Amino acid sequence: MALSSSGLTALSDEALLERLRELLARDAGLEADLLAHIGEVDARELYLPLGYPSLYAYLTEGLHLSESAATTASRRRAQHARFRLSSTACVQESCTSRGFVCSHRS
């Protein structure tokens, strides 16, 4: 539920701080979801049939993100992918070292 700036003045200090925490938590969840979607679009190269030569071009020209936002999204998506690969490798190594068969798929 969105509040107008005049509606914010009616909130108590505690309610305002709680609302801020809720919004930040929701924003973090949305960002993670957006990065996952961007990553999947990139993995499938769905921008190519749409006439964009790269994910970056699709983000800036097709979705009208600013260059800064597209660069940040691309960088965070790459960091997320590296983290997932690293985490998967660690889990597989841990399973193997303990004699377990690890059938994790990324």
N, C-alpha and C positions, 0 to 999 in steps of 0.2 A: 504494500500500500504506500503510495507516494504522498508525501505531505508537502504543501506549499511552504515557502520560506516563512510566510506569516503564521502558518500552522506550527512551525517549529518553535516559535517563541512561546507558544502555549504549553509546551512540554516542560515537565520538571527537569532539573539537572540530571537526576538518575534515569529518567525515561529517555532523555536525549542521548546520554552516554550508552545506554542499552541499545537504543535504535542504531547508533553508529556502529557498535560491535556487530549487530545483526547484519547490517548492510555490508560491512567489510567481510564477514563470513560468507555471505551470499555472493559477493563479488569474487572472492577467491575460488568458490565452487564454479562459478560461471567461467572464470578464466581457464580453469583446468579443463572444463568441457569444451570451450572454444579451441584450446590448444590440441585436444584430442581430435576434434573435427578437422582442424587444419592439417594435422599430421596424417589423418586418413585420406583427405583430399590429395595431399602430396604423395602418399604411398601409391594411390591409384592413378595419379597424374590426371585427375579429372579436369584440370585446367587446359590440357592440350586439345581435346576435342572442341573446347569452347574458343579456341584460337589464341590462347595465351601461351607464350613460350616458356613461362616459368611460374612457380607458385607466387613469387614476389609480384610479377606482372598481374596475376589474377587478383591478388590482395589489393594492389594499388589501383588498378584500372577497372577490374570487374566488380570488386566490393567497395571501392572508393575509400579504402583506408589511407591514412596519411603515410608518407614514406617512413616516418619515424615509427608509427604503429606497426606497419608491415615488417620493418626490420626487427623490431622488438619481438613480434609474434614469431617470426622465422627463427630468431635466435633462441627464444624460449622453447619452441617446438623442438629444435635440434638438441638443446640441453636435456629436455624431457626424454627424447629418444635415446640419447647416450646413457642417461640414468637408467632407463628401462633395460637396455642391453647389459649394462654393468651389473644391475641387480639380478638379472636373469643368470648371468655368468656366475655370480657369487652363490646363488641358490644352487645351481647345478654343481658347482665345485664342492659345496658343503654336502650335498646329497651323495656325491660320488665318494668323497673322503670318508663318509660314514658307511659306505657299502650299500647305499640305496640306489635304485634306478630312478632317475629323474626324467619324467616325460613332459616337463613344462614346455608349453608352446607360447611364443611371444606373439 
